[in-house]
């Protein structure tokens, strides 16, 4: 009829009065002991894997936060440049709107760049021991008048990347504030 799924009687060759499999075969105890030891190692590995997965999740979370911060930094960078250039554009509009000419008398507003003041501010903050930094400070005014946007972008990029070596006890935020509000 088929093979029985279980056996109710003693196994062939075994003692029917002593059916304890651990006592009859000393290798079963060792196998069981080895199995328990492997389970413990498996459990330890599983615990370490859980710890590493938590670390990975934290790293991914931090990377996402860093990405968001970099996106915000880029947006603020672009907004600062846009606002600075917008201010200059508004001044040009005011000059056009408030120019008056009557007979031989002309009244008009003139835009004046405070390059000397900005240059002094830069000299006060930036360590001028390198030729590149000296050139940056000395060429500020002429570069600003030619292309204010590129000049401000270059300054802000160097400021954000800490490429402007400042004098002791000077902070980049104070220099940036001064440069963006002086011109």
C-alpha positions, 0 to 999 in steps of 0.5 A: 500500500505504500510506505507508512509515514510513522512507525509505532514500534521499535526500530530494527536493531534497536533495544525496545526497552531503551528507545532514548535516541540521545543515549543510544547514539552519542553522536546525536548529542554532539550534532544537537550541541553543534546545531545549538552553537550554529544557531547562536552564531546565526543569532549573533550574525543576525543581531550584527546585521540588524545593527549594520542595517540600522547604521545604513538607514541612518547613513541614507537619512543623513545623505538625504539631509545633506542633499536637501541642505545642498539644494537649499544652499544652491537656492539661497546662493542664486537668490542672493545673487538675484537680489543683489543684481535686482537692487542694481536694476532698481537703481537704474529704473529710479535713475530713469524715472527721476531724471528731470530736464527743464530749460538748461537745468538737468537734475538726475540721479547718478549711480555711484559704486563704492569700490574704494570702500569695498576694497578697504573692506576686502583688505580688512578681512582677507589675508593678503599674503598670496598674490592671488588674493591681492589680485582679487582685492585690487581688481574687485572694482574694475571687475564689478563694473564690467560684470557685477553678477559674475564677480559676486558669483565668484566671491560667494562661491569662494566664500561658501567653499572657504577658499578666501583665507581670512585674517584672524578673528574675521568671519566670512558672514560679516565680509559677505554682508558688507560686500553685498550691501556696500555696492 
